[in-house]
Amino acid sequence: MALTPGSHPELFAQKKSRKAEVTVQNPSNSPSVLRHKETGRAQADAQTQSITTVPVIANGEAQKIPAFENPDNWIREDLWVETEFDTDGDGRHDRMHVGVTRPKQTDTEGLKLPVVYESSPYFAGTAGNNRDYFWNVRHELNAVPDKHIYPPQIERRGERPVISNSQVKAWVPYGFAVVHSSAPGTGLSQGCPTIGTRIEALAPKAVIDWLNGRAKGYTTPDGNEEVKAYWATGKVGMIGTSYNGTIPFAAATTGVEGLEAIIPVAPNTSYYHYYRS
């Protein structure tokens, strides 16, 4: 199912009539955490507040909105969404590192927007493609492969709150929020990485559940201060290329409510060939 700016006008949903008080630091200056504190006064003020900037659909396509175009007016925040699994065996549910990019009108005008979501094991950087780092899969069945050498320590790429800048210029100006998450055990996400397991389906499911108010998000990986996706309509489209395009398939198999469309570009469709090539 194709997903482009303007396609799927059904992703646009109702407007919101409440406001959150937000403190933001410029990500270009130092790492920051966006903290949300909804107060009774903010909620009361929002009841008399009108939305003046809205997404526009014309001829079945979302239109670029000048008020959404300037990146300086976007809110960049990060958080950790709690999952239902514990892959590292520490007795606590793993939390996924999630980044959000959205127009400021989601706070100043109480606007609610649909989400374009990309998850990846690569956002924080990789060890490269040196074959000496990999297990040699060309051996007899049940034979013990030769040991491989371990790559040097990988320094995380990027600074909080930004996980990735992919998709943001293509979607935010058209009235979408963009969400990124690092796969389990990668970047600042907790847990251990797996390949082709149920975990790879449950991790993005947790993020979509958070966008719909069914899962909890926190300002830190171990703290208890919650973050809510009050700015989201709950309608989500997933996108990605290669392995990032495989993860939407996994999420879709869960039947999670709110995942309205996926566009897997050149995804992995055969784990046998993936491992043996």
SEMI-320764 format. One record per residue: x, y, z of N, C-alpha, C in turn; residue in three letters. Coordinates in steps of 0.05 Angstrom, whole numbers, padded with zeros to 5 digits, always signed. Example, Ala and Ser with C-alpha at 12.3 -4.5 7.8 and 13.67 -1.06 7.14 Angstrom:
REM residues 2
+00264-00114+00156+00246-00090+00156+00264-00066+00156ALA/+00257-00045+00142+00273-00021+00143+00258+00001+00157SER/
END
This chain:
REM residues 277
+00017-00024+00000+00000+00000+00000+00018+00025+00000MET/+00015+00041-00020+00033+00065-00022+00026+00085-00001ALA/+00046+00097+00010+00044+00118+00030+00061+00141+00023LEU/+00049+00163+00013+00063+00187+00006+00050+00211+00018THR/+00064+00234+00020+00050+00257+00030+00026+00263+00013PRO/+00002+00261+00025-00022+00266+00009-00038+00241+00006GLY/-00026+00218+00004-00042+00194+00003-00052+00188+00031SER/-00072+00172+00032-00084+00164+00058-00094+00187+00074HIS/-00113+00203+00063-00125+00224+00079-00139+00214+00104PRO/-00146+00187+00104-00159+00176+00127-00141+00176+00152GLU/-00115+00180+00148-00097+00182+00171-00102+00207+00187LEU/-00114+00227+00174-00119+00252+00189-00145+00247+00205PHE/-00144+00254+00230-00167+00250+00247-00174+00275+00262ALA/-00190+00271+00284-00201+00294+00297-00181+00313+00309GLN/-00189+00337+00312-00172+00357+00324-00175+00354+00354LYS/-00156+00366+00368-00154+00363+00397-00160+00389+00410LYS/-00172+00388+00434-00179+00413+00447-00168+00413+00476SER/-00143+00406+00479-00130+00408+00504-00101+00416+00499ARG/-00088+00425+00520-00061+00436+00516-00042+00425+00537LYS/-00018+00421+00530+00002+00412+00549+00023+00433+00553ALA/+00033+00436+00577+00055+00454+00582+00081+00440+00576GLU/+00098+00451+00560+00122+00437+00550+00147+00454+00554VAL/+00168+00442+00562+00194+00454+00564+00213+00441+00545THR/+00224+00456+00526+00241+00444+00505+00268+00458+00505VAL/+00290+00442+00503+00316+00453+00498+00323+00449+00469GLN/+00338+00467+00457+00346+00464+00430+00365+00441+00427ASN/+00359+00420+00410+00376+00397+00408+00404+00404+00397PRO/+00406+00427+00383+00432+00434+00372+00452+00444+00394SER/+00441+00450+00417+00458+00460+00439+00469+00438+00457ASN/+00451+00422+00467+00459+00400+00485+00438+00379+00485SER/+00445+00355+00495+00424+00334+00497+00402+00344+00516PRO/+00378+00336+00509+00355+00346+00525+00334+00325+00526SER/+00317+00328+00546+00293+00311+00549+00270+00330+00550VAL/+00250+00325+00533+00226+00341+00533+00208+00331+00555LEU/+00200+00347+00573+00183+00338+00595+00156+00351+00593ARG/+00136+00335+00596+00108+00344+00594+00096+00345+00622HIS/+00083+00367+00628+00069+00369+00653+00042+00381+00648LYS/+00022+00364+00646-00005+00374+00641-00017+00383+00668GLU/-00027+00407+00668-00038+00419+00693-00067+00425+00688THR/-00081+00428+00711-00109+00435+00709-00114+00461+00694GLY/-00096+00480+00699-00099+00506+00685-00095+00502+00655ARG/-00076+00486+00646-00071+00482+00618-00096+00470+00605ALA/-00108+00450+00619-00131+00437+00608-00155+00457+00607GLN/-00157+00474+00627-00179+00493+00627-00176+00513+00605ALA/-00151+00523+00602-00146+00542+00581-00152+00531+00553ASP/-00147+00505+00550-00150+00493+00524-00180+00492+00515ALA/-00198+00491+00535-00226+00488+00528-00236+00512+00512GLN/-00223+00535+00515-00232+00559+00501-00213+00565+00477THR/-00196+00547+00471-00175+00551+00451-00185+00540+00424GLN/-00181+00554+00402-00189+00545+00376-00164+00538+00360SER/-00167+00518+00342-00146+00509+00325-00147+00525+00299ILE/-00125+00539+00293-00125+00556+00269-00108+00545+00246THR/-00090+00526+00252-00073+00514+00232-00079+00484+00230THR/-00088+00476+00207-00097+00448+00204-00085+00436+00179VAL/-00082+00410+00178-00074+00397+00153-00096+00401+00132PRO/-00087+00402+00107-00106+00406+00085-00104+00384+00065VAL/-00127+00372+00057-00128+00351+00037-00142+00363+00012ILE/-00128+00362-00011-00140+00372-00036-00134+00351-00058ALA/-00155+00344-00072-00153+00324-00093-00141+00298-00082ASN/-00148+00291-00058-00139+00266-00046-00111+00267-00036GLY/-00097+00290-00036-00070+00291-00027-00066+00313-00005GLU/-00049+00306+00014-00042+00326+00035-00026+00348+00022ALA/-00032+00373+00030-00018+00396+00019+00003+00406+00039GLN/+00024+00418+00028+00045+00430+00045+00033+00454+00059LYS/+00037+00456+00085+00027+00477+00101+00050+00496+00109ILE/+00050+00521+00101+00072+00539+00107+00079+00540+00137PRO/+00058+00539+00154+00063+00540+00183+00077+00516+00194ALA/+00078+00494+00179+00092+00470+00188+00120+00467+00176PHE/+00128+00485+00158+00152+00480+00142+00179+00486+00157GLU/+00179+00505+00175+00204+00514+00187+00213+00494+00209ASN/+00235+00481+00205+00245+00462+00226+00250+00475+00253PRO/+00255+00501+00253+00260+00515+00278+00234+00515+00295ASP/+00211+00511+00282+00186+00511+00296+00176+00482+00302ASN/+00193+00463+00298+00185+00435+00305+00194+00429+00333TRP/+00178+00412+00346+00185+00402+00372+00200+00375+00368ILE/+00224+00373+00379+00239+00348+00378+00241+00338+00407ARG/+00232+00314+00412+00233+00302+00439+00240+00273+00437GLU/+00250+00262+00459+00255+00233+00461+00244+00222+00487ASP/+00240+00197+00488+00228+00183+00511+00234+00154+00509LEU/+00225+00139+00529+00228+00110+00528+00200+00097+00533TRP/+00192+00079+00514+00167+00066+00515+00171+00038+00527VAL/+00155+00031+00547+00157+00005+00560+00144-00017+00543GLU/+00157-00039+00539+00147-00062+00524+00136-00083+00543THR/+00128-00105+00532+00118-00128+00548+00138-00150+00550GLU/+00163-00146+00542+00183-00167+00543+00208-00159+00558PHE/+00224-00179+00566+00249-00174+00580+00271-00192+00568ASP/+00284-00181+00547+00304-00197+00533+00331-00199+00547THR/+00337-00180+00565+00363-00181+00578+00362-00194+00605ASP/+00338-00204+00613+00336-00219+00637+00341-00204+00663GLY/+00336-00178+00663+00342-00163+00688+00317-00161+00706ASP/+00295-00175+00698+00271-00174+00714+00253-00151+00709GLY/+00260-00134+00690+00243-00110+00683+00237-00110+00653ARG/+00214-00101+00646+00207-00099+00618+00226-00079+00604HIS/+00235-00087+00581+00253-00070+00565+00238-00045+00556ASP/+00253-00023+00554+00242+00002+00544+00256+00010+00518ARG/+00240+00018+00498+00250+00026+00472+00254+00057+00471MET/+00277+00065+00460+00283+00093+00457+00268+00104+00433HIS/+00252+00124+00437+00234+00135+00416+00239+00165+00412VAL/+00241+00173+00387+00243+00202+00381+00219+00212+00366GLY/+00211+00236+00372+00187+00248+00361+00193+00275+00348VAL/+00183+00280+00324+00185+00306+00311+00157+00315+00304THR/+00148+00338+00313+00121+00347+00308+00120+00377+00306ARG/+00100+00388+00292+00097+00417+00291+00090+00429+00318PRO/+00099+00453+00323+00093+00465+00349+00064+00469+00354LYS/+00048+00470+00332+00019+00474+00335+00006+00451+00351GLN/+00019+00428+00354+00008+00407+00370+00008+00415+00400THR/+00023+00435+00407+00022+00446+00434+00008+00473+00435ASP/+00016+00491+00416+00005+00518+00418-00025+00520+00410THR/-00034+00501+00393-00062+00502+00384-00077+00476+00391GLU/-00064+00458+00405-00078+00433+00413-00084+00415+00389GLY/-00068+00417+00368-00073+00401+00344-00064+00372+00348LEU/-00080+00354+00337-00073+00325+00338-00067+00316+00309LYS/-00046+00301+00306-00037+00293+00279-00032+00263+00278LEU/-00034+00251+00253-00027+00223+00249+00004+00221+00248PRO/+00013+00196+00249+00042+00191+00252+00053+00175+00229VAL/+00076+00183+00219+00093+00166+00202+00115+00155+00219VAL/+00118+00129+00221+00136+00116+00240+00156+00098+00227TYR/+00181+00101+00234+00203+00084+00224+00219+00073+00248GLU/+00223+00047+00248+00239+00034+00268+00264+00021+00255SER/+00286+00021+00269+00311+00011+00257+00331+00002+00278SER/+00347-00019+00271+00370-00026+00288+00395-00009+00282PRO/+00393+00008+00261+00417+00022+00251+00419+00051+00259TYR/+00399+00063+00271+00399+00092+00275+00424+00102+00291PHE/+00433+00086+00310+00455+00096+00327+00482+00089+00316ALA/+00483+00076+00293+00509+00069+00281+00513+00039+00280GLY/+00532+00030+00264+00538+00001+00261+00568-00003+00261THR/+00576-00028+00262+00604-00035+00262+00616-00038+00235ALA/+00600-00033+00214+00610-00036+00187+00606-00064+00176GLY/+00617-00068+00152+00612-00094+00138+00637-00111+00136ASN/+00656-00108+00154+00680-00125+00154+00671-00154+00160ASN/+00675-00171+00141+00666-00199+00144+00681-00213+00167ARG/+00703-00203+00176+00717-00216+00198+00701-00214+00224ASP/+00682-00195+00225+00665-00192+00249+00642-00211+00249TYR/+00637-00225+00227+00613-00242+00225+00619-00271+00229PHE/+00599-00287+00238+00602-00316+00238+00603-00326+00209TRP/+00619-00346+00204+00620-00358+00177+00597-00379+00176ASN/+00577-00373+00159+00554-00391+00158+00559-00414+00138VAL/+00581-00414+00124+00586-00435+00105+00601-00458+00118ARG/+00586-00474+00132+00597-00498+00146+00576-00520+00146HIS/+00584-00544+00152+00566-00566+00153+00545-00563+00175GLU/+00522-00574+00171+00500-00573+00191+00510-00585+00217LEU/+00505-00571+00239+00512-00580+00266+00542-00577+00272ASN/+00558-00568+00253+00586-00564+00258+00590-00537+00272ALA/+00610-00535+00289+00616-00510+00303+00632-00492+00285VAL/+00622-00468+00279+00636-00450+00261+00661-00438+00275PRO/+00679-00429+00259+00703-00416+00269+00695-00390+00284ASP/+00710-00384+00305+00705-00360+00320+00711-00335+00303LYS/+00696-00314+00307+00701-00289+00293+00713-00269+00312HIS/+00726-00249+00301+00736-00228+00318+00714-00208+00325ILE/+00717-00194+00347+00696-00175+00355+00703-00147+00346TYR/+00684-00132+00337+00689-00105+00327+00696-00087+00350PRO/+00709-00064+00345+00715-00045+00366+00689-00032+00376PRO/+00691-00020+00399+00669-00007+00411+00657+00014+00392GLN/+00630+00013+00389+00617+00031+00370+00606+00055+00386ILE/+00614+00079+00378+00604+00103+00391+00577+00110+00379GLU/+00558+00116+00396+00532+00122+00387+00532+00147+00369ARG/+00518+00145+00347+00516+00168+00328+00492+00186+00336ARG/+00496+00212+00335+00475+00230+00340+00473+00239+00369GLY/+00458+00260+00374+00454+00270+00401+00424+00272+00407GLU/+00418+00265+00432+00390+00268+00440+00381+00297+00438ARG/+00355+00301+00432+00334+00282+00430+00331+00269+00403PRO/+00348+00276+00384+00344+00266+00356+00355+00238+00354VAL/+00338+00219+00344+00347+00192+00338+00354+00191+00308ILE/+00338+00203+00292+00343+00203+00263+00329+00227+00251SER/+00339+00237+00228+00326+00258+00213+00312+00247+00188ASN/+00312+00221+00185+00298+00209+00161+00268+00215+00163SER/+00256+00220+00141+00227+00224+00138+00217+00251+00146GLN/+00232+00266+00163+00220+00290+00175+00214+00312+00154VAL/+00232+00317+00136+00227+00338+00116+00206+00330+00096LYS/+00202+00304+00093+00182+00294+00073+00154+00294+00085ALA/+00151+00294+00111+00125+00290+00122+00115+00312+00141TRP/+00132+00323+00158+00123+00342+00177+00110+00367+00164VAL/+00122+00378+00141+00109+00401+00129+00081+00395+00118PRO/+00074+00369+00115+00048+00362+00104+00028+00355+00126TYR/+00035+00359+00151+00016+00355+00172+00017+00328+00185GLY/+00041+00315+00185+00044+00290+00199+00066+00294+00221PHE/+00063+00279+00243+00085+00276+00262+00102+00253+00253ALA/+00128+00254+00258+00146+00232+00251+00158+00220+00276VAL/+00157+00193+00278+00167+00179+00301+00188+00159+00293VAL/+00210+00158+00307+00231+00139+00303+00235+00123+00329HIS/+00243+00097+00326+00251+00082+00349+00275+00064+00342SER/+00293+00062+00361+00315+00043+00358+00306+00015+00367SER/+00313-00005+00351+00304-00032+00356+00316-00042+00382ALA/+00305-00063+00394+00315-00073+00420+00345-00078+00419PRO/+00359-00070+00440+00387-00075+00443+00405-00058+00425GLY/+00393-00037+00412+00409-00019+00395+00405+00009+00404THR/+00425+00026+00398+00422+00054+00407+00418+00056+00437GLY/+00399+00071+00446+00393+00074+00474+00369+00057+00482LEU/+00360+00039+00465+00339+00020+00472+00350-00002+00489SER/+00335-00010+00509+00343-00032+00527+00339-00059+00514GLN/+00350-00080+00526+00346-00107+00517+00369-00117+00499GLY/+00363-00139+00486+00382-00152+00468+00371-00154+00440CYS/+00387-00150+00420+00377-00152+00392+00372-00180+00384PRO/+00351-00184+00369+00344-00211+00358+00338-00207+00328THR/+00337-00230+00314+00332-00229+00285+00308-00247+00279ILE/+00287-00236+00268+00264-00251+00259+00248-00264+00282GLY/+00250-00253+00306+00235-00264+00328+00210-00247+00333THR/+00193-00258+00351+00169-00243+00359+00176-00216+00372ARG/+00199-00215+00384+00208-00190+00397+00208-00167+00377ILE/+00216-00172+00352+00218-00151+00332+00190-00142+00324GLU/+00169-00157+00330+00142-00149+00325+00131-00134+00349ALA/+00138-00143+00373+00126-00131+00397+00138-00104+00404LEU/+00163-00099+00395+00175-00073+00401+00161-00050+00386ALA/+00157-00051+00360+00141-00030+00347+00112-00029+00356PRO/+00102-00053+00362+00074-00054+00373+00071-00037+00398LYS/+00091-00038+00415+00091-00023+00440+00090+00007+00434ALA/+00106+00016+00414+00106+00044+00407+00079+00053+00396VAL/+00067+00036+00379+00041+00043+00368+00020+00043+00391ILE/+00022+00024+00410+00005+00024+00433+00008+00050+00449ASP/+00033+00060+00452+00037+00085+00466+00024+00108+00451TRP/+00026+00108+00425+00013+00129+00409-00017+00129+00412LEU/-00028+00107+00421-00057+00104+00425-00065+00104+00454ASN/-00046+00110+00472-00052+00111+00500-00055+00085+00514GLY/-00045+00063+00501-00047+00036+00514-00021+00027+00527ARG/+00001+00040+00522+00026+00033+00534+00038+00058+00547ALA/+00057+00055+00565+00069+00077+00579+00095+00086+00567LYS/+00099+00112+00567+00125+00123+00559+00136+00139+00582GLY/+00163+00140+00583+00177+00153+00606+00199+00172+00596TYR/+00205+00192+00612+00225+00211+00604+00253+00200+00606THR/+00257+00179+00621+00284+00166+00624+00281+00136+00621THR/+00303+00122+00616+00301+00093+00613+00294+00078+00638PRO/+00299+00090+00662+00293+00076+00687+00275+00091+00706ASP/+00266+00115+00698+00250+00131+00716+00220+00125+00714GLY/+00204+00141+00729+00176+00137+00730+00159+00161+00720ASN/+00173+00182+00711+00158+00205+00701+00147+00199+00673GLU/+00121+00199+00670+00109+00190+00645+00107+00212+00624GLU/+00107+00203+00599+00103+00220+00576+00079+00209+00560VAL/+00060+00226+00554+00037+00217+00539+00037+00229+00511LYS/+00026+00214+00492+00025+00223+00464-00002+00237+00460ALA/-00006+00259+00475-00031+00274+00473-00035+00287+00446TYR/-00014+00289+00431-00015+00303+00405-00021+00285+00382TRP/-00024+00259+00387-00028+00239+00365-00057+00231+00362ALA/-00065+00227+00337-00093+00217+00332-00095+00188+00338THR/-00072+00174+00338-00073+00145+00342-00070+00130+00315GLY/-00072+00144+00293-00069+00132+00267-00040+00132+00258LYS/-00029+00109+00251+00000+00106+00246+00004+00092+00219VAL/+00024+00103+00204+00034+00089+00180+00063+00083+00184GLY/+00072+00059+00179+00100+00052+00181+00114+00051+00154MET/+00139+00059+00154+00154+00061+00129+00183+00053+00134ILE/+00197+00045+00114+00225+00038+00117+00236+00023+00093GLY/+00262+00023+00090+00275+00009+00068+00294-00012+00078THR/+00296-00035+00064+00313-00057+00072+00303-00068+00099SER/+00322-00070+00119+00312-00081+00144+00292-00063+00158TYR/+00295-00037+00154+00275-00018+00164+00248-00023+00151ASN/+00247-00035+00128+00222-00041+00114+00212-00069+00122GLY/+00229-00085+00135+00220-00111+00144+00205-00109+00170THR/+00213-00090+00187+00201-00087+00213+00171-00080+00211ILE/+00162-00063+00191+00133-00059+00189+00117-00085+00184PRO/+00129-00104+00169+00115-00130+00166+00111-00143+00193PHE/+00132-00142+00210+00131-00155+00236+00109-00141+00253ALA/+00109-00115+00253+00089-00100+00269+00061-00107+00259ALA/+00057-00109+00233+00030-00115+00222+00020-00142+00230ALA/+00038-00162+00234+00029-00188+00242+00016-00189+00269THR/+00021-00168+00286+00008-00168+00312-00021-00159+00312THR/-00029-00147+00289-00056-00137+00288-00061-00113+00306GLY/-00040-00099+00313-00043-00077+00332-00062-00055+00321VAL/-00080-00047+00338-00099-00026+00330-00085+00001+00327GLU/-00090+00014+00305-00078+00040+00300-00058+00040+00277GLY/-00048+00016+00270-00030+00014+00247-00047+00012+00222LEU/-00049+00035+00208-00068+00037+00186-00056+00030+00159GLU/-00029+00033+00156-00016+00027+00130+00013+00022+00135ALA/+00025+00006+00117+00054+00002+00117+00065+00004+00089ILE/+00089+00014+00086+00103+00014+00060+00131+00003+00064ILE/+00134-00023+00060+00160-00036+00062+00175-00033+00035PRO/+00197-00019+00035+00212-00015+00010+00236-00035+00010VAL/+00237-00053-00010+00258-00073-00012+00263-00087+00015ALA/+00242-00099+00027+00246-00112+00053+00257-00140+00050PRO/+00266-00151+00072+00275-00179+00072+00249-00196+00072ASN/+00248-00214+00053+00224-00232+00051+00231-00261+00054THR/+00257-00268+00058+00265-00295+00062+00288-00296+00082SER/+00282-00306+00106+00304-00307+00126+00324-00329+00119TYR/+00317-00349+00104+00336-00369+00096+00358-00356+00078TYR/+00349-00341+00058+00368-00328+00041+00382-00305+00055HIS/+00369-00292+00074+00381-00271+00089+00405-00281+00104TYR/+00402-00304+00117+00424-00315+00133+00445-00329+00117TYR/+00437-00341+00094+00456-00357+00079+00470-00343+00056ARG/+00464-00317+00053+00476-00302+00031+00500-00287+00040SER/
END
